[in-house]
Amino acid sequence: MPGTGFLSALNHRQYRLLFGGQLLSSFGDWIDFVALISLVAYQWHAGAGGLAVVSAAAAVPWMVLAPFAGVWADRLPQKPVMIGCDLARAVLVLGYLLAPNLPVLVVLVVAKVAVSTLFVPAQQSTLTLVVPKSSLLAANSLSGFVTQVSKIAGPALGGVLLTVTSPQGAFLVDAATFLASALILSRLRLPARTPTVRAAADGSDGSDGSDGSESTEGSGRGRFGRELREGIAFVLGNRVLLIAIGSLSATIFLVLAFDTLSPLVLVELGIAKSLYGPAIAAVAVGAVTGTVLVGQWGQRWNAFTLLATSQAATGVLIALVGAAALTGYRMAPALWLPVAVGIGLCSTGILVVFLYLVQRATPQALMGRVSTVVNIVPTVLQISAPVVGAALAVWLGLGWVLAGAGLGLALLGGLFLWLRPADEPPDPAEPPEPPEPAELPEPGAAAPGAPTEAGSAPAGTADTPATAGPPDDARPGRPVGPGRQYGTRKKVDMANESVEALAANGHSFEGASEEQLAVIANLSPEEVEVINSIKSRLDGEVAAHSVAPPSDTVGGLVW
């Protein structure tokens, strides 16, 4: 039975493949993290300095290289990029096995993360291709669910591997997850990036007759810089994205600072150190629960209302903890667990809705650049939050830091609630699912809907529509009319995938007649690519002059 609500995105085959790759990679990343820590700290005895260097190596590429990788993610076809990145990361992780010392290992870590900076925007761009906009929130909730579950189970799995093998054995498992992910992604069927799409990404209208693929070295560098500036300018000029970035940045800074100071918080609240583990687990439970709730029922809310309310609630909960630390208020430790659950739940609502808003506000041709640019500030704050939070706690006191920061976050949530666009259009209705492949007739049996002995066209039934249209109104080997009959299962799959590819790119089939849907199903993969490329170009042109999501602005123009 097709999933609904939280699981609705799994109705789409291409997303299921993308989701499967993410699931493997997420667990592999945490296995890799635990193995790296074990290798550096326990085998090489590199100490705090070694751990700090490895942590920096895993963070710096996201600040330095990610914006440039976003340009390439918009230029290159997503499927080969993701497969190539998975294969490259598998090779680099296998290189860990040969690393003789910390400097060589750091170089390999930097290279692996640099490849990831290209993979992630390509993955984000693919997500908006394979999922209708009405299922985007559910898809991001599922992705968030995987992220949160892998944070809990991934390190545990890595620890189990280390008990039965070694860091090197864990690296082999991580490399295997990347290879398996590449194999799964190889089954994706995405519309190719045509010259029209590349021209849109290059900022060229193609009026000179070129497809944008040929240029001199100098002009290529000029186009690259222009494309990068286009992504930055789009973010700076888009109210939706600026509100989302501000909300996420403030939340990440405060929540990560809170995580760093949480052991000291327990001391201030008079909670035994033995309860530190359950407190962290409570936050994780809240985070996992939050992804499910947002995916199941978040579509009923205005996205900005959900974002601002989650932010304000997170701030209030942290401010309460700070106030208790300031006043010396004590209560039973078990009563603090719902507060920890609430912090995890509300903060996850912000993370999920942030990605959803970015995808809704960004045209497909800019998805790679925008998804990397919007994450620069949150990434910088993610690195600096523990240091700044600790310094402020020493200077002002732990209670003042938590109470003040929590109150500030709550006020920001109220401000964003007031600033939210009042004219955000509702999500378009879910496009109809492509028909399931028809069963092929048994050898010697009459095909469903075949002509009667008298030679007349069959009347058809609800399960087997009648064939419409004369035989000569279709090209050889192509299905005919709204009651089309297919000669092979391959043709059935091609028709289904044509409808799915168009629906995933935002084309709405709401209210379409049976005959119109038959025309869509008759399209070849090349024709689907052309239609999608035209829509992507129109989305980009219209979005540059409107704050509304491009698919809602353009509507059914192509259709």
C-alpha positions in Angstrom: 0.0 0.0 0.0 1.4 3.4 -0.8 2.6 5.4 2.1 0.9 8.5 3.3 2.1 11.5 5.4 5.6 10.8 6.7 6.1 7.9 4.3 4.5 9.5 1.2 7.8 10.3 -0.5 8.5 6.6 -0.6 5.7 6.2 -3.2 8.1 7.5 -5.8 10.6 4.9 -7.0 13.4 7.3 -7.9 13.2 8.7 -4.4 13.3 5.3 -2.9 16.6 4.7 -4.7 18.0 8.1 -3.5 16.8 7.3 0.0 18.5 3.9 0.0 21.8 5.5 -1.0 21.5 8.1 1.8 20.7 5.4 4.4 23.8 3.5 3.6 26.1 6.5 3.4 24.8 8.0 6.7 25.6 4.9 8.7 28.9 4.6 6.9 29.9 8.1 7.8 29.4 7.5 11.5 31.3 4.2 11.4 34.1 6.1 9.7 34.0 8.8 12.4 34.2 6.3 15.2 37.0 4.4 13.5 39.0 7.7 12.8 38.7 8.7 16.5 39.9 5.2 17.6 42.8 5.2 15.2 44.1 8.7 16.1 43.5 8.5 19.8 44.1 4.9 20.7 46.4 3.5 18.1 48.5 6.5 17.2 48.1 8.2 20.6 48.0 11.6 18.9 46.1 13.2 21.8 43.9 16.2 21.8 45.9 18.0 19.1 45.5 15.1 16.7 41.7 14.9 17.3 41.4 18.7 16.8 43.3 18.5 13.5 41.1 15.7 12.2 37.9 17.6 13.2 39.2 20.7 11.4 40.0 18.6 8.3 36.4 17.4 8.2 35.0 21.0 8.6 37.1 23.3 6.6 36.2 22.1 3.1 32.5 22.8 3.8 33.4 26.5 4.4 36.0 26.9 1.6 35.1 24.6 -1.2 31.3 24.1 -0.9 30.3 27.2 -2.8 32.5 26.3 -5.7 31.3 22.7 -5.7 27.7 24.1 -5.9 28.5 25.6 -9.3 29.7 22.3 -10.6 26.7 20.5 -9.1 24.5 22.9 -11.2 26.6 22.3 -14.4 27.0 18.5 -14.3 24.4 15.7 -14.6 23.4 14.7 -11.1 23.5 10.9 -11.4 27.1 10.5 -12.7 28.2 13.1 -10.2 26.7 11.2 -7.2 28.0 7.8 -8.4 31.4 9.2 -9.1 31.5 10.8 -5.7 30.6 7.6 -4.0 33.2 5.7 -5.9 35.9 8.3 -5.1 35.0 8.3 -1.4 35.2 4.5 -1.3 38.7 4.7 -2.8 39.8 7.5 -0.4 38.5 5.6 2.7 40.4 2.5 1.5 43.4 4.9 1.4 43.0 5.2 5.2 44.3 1.7 5.4 47.6 2.7 3.9 48.1 6.0 5.8 51.3 5.7 7.7 50.9 8.8 9.9 48.5 11.7 10.9 49.5 14.1 8.1 48.8 11.6 5.4 45.5 10.7 7.0 44.5 14.4 7.3 45.1 14.8 3.5 42.9 11.9 2.8 40.1 13.2 5.1 40.2 16.6 3.5 40.0 15.0 0.0 37.0 12.8 1.1 35.1 15.7 2.6 35.9 17.8 -0.5 34.3 15.1 -2.6 31.3 15.2 -0.3 30.9 19.0 -0.9 30.1 18.1 -4.5 27.9 15.1 -3.7 25.6 16.9 -1.2 24.4 19.7 -3.6 24.0 17.2 -6.4 21.9 15.1 -4.0 19.8 18.1 -3.0 19.2 18.9 -6.7 18.2 15.4 -7.4 15.7 15.3 -4.5 13.8 18.2 -6.1 13.7 16.3 -9.4 12.4 13.0 -8.1 9.9 14.2 -5.5 6.8 16.3 -6.2 6.7 19.5 -4.2 3.7 18.3 -2.3 6.0 15.5 -0.9 9.1 17.5 -0.3 8.4 18.1 3.4 7.9 14.4 3.9 11.1 13.6 1.9 13.1 16.0 4.1 11.5 14.5 7.2 12.6 11.1 6.1 16.1 12.3 5.4 16.2 14.0 8.9 14.9 10.8 10.4 17.8 8.8 8.8 20.3 11.5 10.0 19.0 11.3 13.6 18.8 7.5 13.8 22.3 7.2 12.3 23.6 9.5 14.9 22.3 7.1 17.5 22.9 3.7 15.9 25.9 4.6 13.7 28.4 5.1 16.5 27.0 2.1 18.3 27.5 0.0 15.2 31.0 1.5 14.8 31.8 0.5 18.4 30.6 -3.1 17.8 32.8 -3.3 14.7 35.8 -2.0 16.7 35.3 -4.7 19.4 35.3 -7.5 16.8 37.8 -6.1 14.4 40.0 -2.9 14.2 39.7 0.7 12.8 40.9 -0.8 9.5 38.1 -3.3 9.4 35.6 -0.5 10.1 37.1 1.5 7.2 36.5 -1.5 4.9 32.8 -1.5 6.0 32.5 2.2 5.3 34.0 1.8 1.8 31.5 -1.0 1.2 28.6 1.3 2.1 29.8 3.8 -0.5 30.1 1.1 -3.2 26.6 -0.2 -2.3 25.3 3.4 -2.5 26.8 3.9 -6.0 25.2 0.6 -7.1 21.8 1.8 -5.9 22.1 5.2 -7.4 23.1 3.7 -10.8 19.5 2.6 -11.1 18.2 6.2 -11.0 16.5 7.5 -14.0 16.8 11.2 -14.2 16.1 13.7 -17.1 19.4 14.6 -18.7 20.7 18.1 -18.5 20.1 19.4 -22.0 21.9 22.4 -23.6 18.9 24.5 -22.6 19.4 23.7 -18.9 23.2 24.2 -19.1 22.7 27.6 -20.8 20.3 28.6 -18.0 22.9 27.6 -15.5 25.6 29.5 -17.4 23.5 32.6 -17.6 23.4 32.4 -21.4 20.3 32.6 -23.4 21.8 30.5 -26.2 20.9 33.3 -28.7 24.4 32.9 -30.3 23.5 29.4 -31.4 25.9 27.7 -29.0 25.0 25.4 -26.3 27.3 26.9 -23.7 29.6 23.8 -23.7 32.4 25.4 -25.7 34.4 28.3 -24.5 37.9 29.5 -24.1 39.7 29.0 -20.9 39.4 32.7 -19.9 35.7 32.9 -20.7 35.2 29.6 -18.8 36.7 31.2 -15.7 34.5 34.3 -16.2 31.3 32.2 -16.5 32.3 30.2 -13.4 32.6 33.4 -11.3 29.4 34.8 -12.8 27.5 31.6 -11.9 28.9 31.7 -8.3 27.8 35.3 -8.0 24.3 34.4 -9.4 23.9 31.9 -6.6 25.0 34.4 -3.9 22.8 37.2 -5.3 19.8 34.9 -5.5 20.2 34.1 -1.8 20.7 37.7 -0.7 17.8 38.9 -2.8 15.3 36.2 -1.6 13.4 37.1 1.6 12.4 33.4 2.2 16.0 32.2 2.2 17.3 35.0 4.4 14.6 34.3 7.0 15.4 30.6 6.8 19.2 31.1 7.1 18.7 33.5 10.1 16.5 31.0 11.9 18.8 28.0 11.3 22.0 29.9 12.1 20.6 31.1 15.5 19.3 27.7 16.4 22.5 25.8 15.4 24.6 28.3 17.4 22.5 28.0 20.5 21.8 24.3 20.5 25.4 23.3 19.8 26.6 25.7 22.5 24.0 24.1 24.8 25.3 20.6 23.9 28.8 21.6 24.7 27.8 23.1 28.1 25.2 20.3 28.9 27.5 18.5 31.4 27.9 21.7 33.4 24.2 22.3 33.1 23.5 19.1 34.9 25.8 20.1 37.7 24.0 23.5 38.0 20.6 21.7 38.2 21.8 19.3 40.8 21.4 16.3 38.5 23.8 13.3 39.0 26.4 12.7 36.3 24.9 9.2 35.8 21.9 10.8 34.2 23.9 12.6 31.5 23.5 9.6 29.1 19.7 9.5 29.6 19.5 13.3 29.1 21.4 13.1 25.8 19.2 10.1 24.7 16.1 12.1 25.6 17.2 14.9 23.2 17.8 12.2 20.5 14.4 10.7 21.1 12.8 14.2 20.7 14.8 14.7 17.4 13.6 11.4 15.9 10.0 12.1 17.0 10.2 15.6 15.6 11.1 14.3 12.1 8.1 11.9 12.2 5.7 14.5 13.4 6.8 17.1 10.8 6.6 14.6 8.0 3.2 13.3 9.0 1.4 16.6 9.9 3.7 19.5 9.0 2.0 19.9 5.6 -1.1 21.3 7.3 0.9 24.3 8.6 2.3 27.3 6.9 6.0 26.4 6.6 7.1 29.8 8.1 4.7 29.4 11.0 6.1 26.0 11.7 9.7 27.2 11.5 9.2 30.3 13.7 7.1 28.4 16.3 9.7 25.7 16.6 12.4 28.3 17.0 10.5 30.2 19.7 9.6 27.0 21.6 13.3 25.9 21.5 14.3 29.2 22.9 11.7 29.1 25.7 12.8 25.6 26.8 16.5 26.6 26.9 15.7 29.9 28.7 13.8 27.8 31.3 16.9 25.7 31.9 19.0 28.9 32.2 16.5 30.5 34.6 16.6 27.4 36.8 20.4 27.5 36.8 20.4 31.2 37.8 17.9 30.9 40.6 19.1 27.5 41.9 15.7 26.0 41.4 15.7 22.2 41.9 13.2 19.6 40.9 13.2 15.8 40.4 15.7 14.8 37.6 13.0 12.8 35.8 11.0 16.0 35.3 13.8 17.5 33.2 13.6 14.7 30.6 10.5 16.1 28.9 12.4 19.4 28.5 15.2 17.6 26.9 12.8 15.8 24.6 11.2 19.1 23.7 14.5 20.7 22.8 15.3 17.9 20.4 11.8 17.8 18.9 11.6 21.6 18.3 15.1 22.0 17.0 14.6 19.2 14.5 11.5 20.9 13.2 13.7 23.9 12.3 16.3 21.7 10.5 13.7 19.9 8.4 11.6 23.0 7.5 14.8 24.9 6.6 15.7 22.4 3.8 12.1 22.4 2.6 12.0 26.2 2.3 15.3 26.3 0.4 14.0 23.7 -2.1 10.7 25.4 -2.5 12.2 28.9 -3.0 15.0 27.8 -5.4 14.7 27.1 -9.1 16.1 23.8 -10.3 18.9 25.4 -12.3 20.3 27.1 -9.1 19.7 24.3 -6.6 23.4 23.3 -6.3 24.7 26.8 -5.8 22.0 27.9 -3.4 22.1 24.8 -1.2 25.8 25.3 -0.6 25.7 29.1 -0.1 22.8 29.0 2.4 24.8 26.5 4.6 28.0 28.7 4.8 26.9 30.7 7.9 25.4 27.7 9.7 28.6 25.8 9.1 30.8 28.5 10.5 28.5 28.8 13.6 28.5 25.1 14.0 32.3 25.2 14.4 32.5 28.3 16.5 29.5 27.7 18.8 31.3 25.4 21.3 34.2 27.7 21.7 32.1 30.9 21.9 29.6 29.3 24.2 32.3 28.1 26.6 34.0 31.5 26.6 30.7 33.3 27.4 29.9 30.8 30.2 33.3 31.6 31.8 32.7 35.4 31.4 29.0 35.8 32.2 28.1 32.6 34.0 26.3 29.5 32.7 22.9 30.5 33.8 23.1 34.0 32.2 24.3 32.5 28.9 21.5 30.0 28.6 18.7 32.3 29.9 19.8 35.2 27.6 20.4 33.1 24.5 17.2 31.2 25.0 15.2 34.4 25.4 16.9 35.9 22.3 16.1 32.8 20.3 12.4 33.0 21.4 12.3 36.6 20.4 13.8 35.8 17.0 11.2 33.2 16.5 8.5 35.8 17.2 10.2 38.2 14.8 10.3 35.6 12.0 6.7 34.8 12.7 5.8 38.4 12.1 8.0 38.7 9.0 6.8 35.5 7.4 5.4 36.1 3.9 1.6 36.3 4.1 1.0 35.2 0.5 2.8 31.9 0.6 0.7 29.7 -1.7 -0.5 26.3 -0.6 1.4 23.3 -1.9 0.1 22.0 -5.2 -2.0 18.9 -5.1 -0.2 15.6 -5.3 0.1 14.6 -9.0 -1.5 11.2 -9.8 0.8 8.3 -9.5 1.8 6.7 -12.8 -0.3 3.6 -13.6 1.2 0.3 -12.5 2.6 -1.8 -15.3 0.0 -3.9 -17.0 0.3 -7.6 -16.7 1.4 -9.3 -20.0 -1.0 -11.8 -21.4 -0.3 -15.5 -21.3 1.1 -17.0 -24.5 -1.7 -17.7 -26.9 -4.2 -15.7 -24.9 -6.0 -12.7 -26.2 -4.5 -9.5 -25.0 -6.8 -7.4 -22.7 -8.8 -5.0 -24.9 -8.1 -6.9 -28.1 -10.6 -6.6 -30.9 -13.6 -8.9 -30.9 -14.1 -11.6 -33.5 -16.3 -9.1 -35.3 -13.4 -6.8 -35.6 -14.9 -4.0 -33.5 -13.1 -2.2 -30.8 -13.7 -3.6 -27.3 -16.0 -1.7 -25.0 -13.4 -1.9 -22.2 -13.9 -2.2 -18.4 -12.8 -0.2 -15.4 -9.7 -2.4 -15.1 -9.0 -2.6 -18.8 -9.8 0.7 -20.7 -10.8 0.5 -24.3 -8.3 1.2 -26.9 -8.9 4.6 -28.5 -7.9 6.0 -31.8 -7.2 4.4 -35.2 -4.0 2.3 -35.5 -2.4 4.8 -37.9 -2.5 7.7 -35.4 0.6 6.5 -33.5 4.2 6.0 -34.4 5.5 2.5 -34.8 6.0 0.6 -31.6 4.3 3.4 -29.5 1.2 3.0 -27.3 -2.1 4.2 -28.7 -4.7 6.4 -27.2 -5.9 6.7 -23.6 -6.6 3.0 -23.4 -3.1 2.3 -24.7 -1.9 -1.3 -25.0 1.8 -2.1 -24.7 3.7 -4.7 -26.5 6.5 -5.2 -23.9 7.0 -4.5 -20.2 9.9 -2.3 -21.2 7.5 0.1 -23.0 5.2 0.0 -20.0 8.0 1.0 -17.7 9.1 3.8 -20.1 5.6 5.3 -20.1 5.3 5.1 -16.4 8.7 6.8 -15.9 7.8 9.6 -18.3 4.8 10.5 -16.2 6.8 10.2 -13.0 9.7 12.3 -14.4 7.4 15.1 -15.3 5.5 15.0 -12.0 8.8 15.0 -10.1 9.8 18.2 -11.9 6.7 20.0 -10.6 4.3 19.5 -13.6 0.8 19.1 -12.2 -1.7 16.7 -13.8 -4.6 17.7 -11.6 -7.8 17.8 -13.6 -6.1 16.2 -16.6 -8.3 14.0 -18.8 -7.6 10.4 -19.6 -6.7 11.5 -23.2 -4.3 14.1 -22.0 -2.5 11.7 -19.6 -2.2 9.2 -22.5 -0.4 11.9 -24.5 2.0 12.4 -21.7 2.6 8.7 -21.3 3.4 8.6 -25.1 6.3 11.0 -24.7 9.8 9.6 -25.3 12.5 10.2 -22.7 14.0 12.8 -25.0 10.7 14.7 -25.2 10.4 14.6 -21.4 13.9 16.1 -21.1 13.0 18.9 -23.4 9.8 19.7 -21.5 11.6 19.6 -18.1 14.4 21.8 -19.4 11.9 24.4 -20.7 10.2 24.5 -17.3 13.5 24.8 -15.4 14.4 27.8 -17.5 11.0 29.4 -17.0 11.3 28.7 -13.3 14.6 30.5 -13.1 13.4 33.5 -15.1 10.2 34.0 -13.1 11.8 33.3 -9.7 14.3 36.2 -10.3 11.3 38.6 -10.2 9.1 36.9 -7.6 9.2 35.8 -4.0 6.7 33.1 -4.6 8.0 29.5 -5.2 8.7 29.2 -9.0 6.5 26.2 -9.6 3.5 28.0 -8.2 4.2 31.1 -10.2 4.7 29.4 -13.5 1.8 27.0 -12.8 0.8 24.8 -15.7 2.2 27.0 -18.4 4.2 24.3 -20.1 1.3 21.9 -19.7 
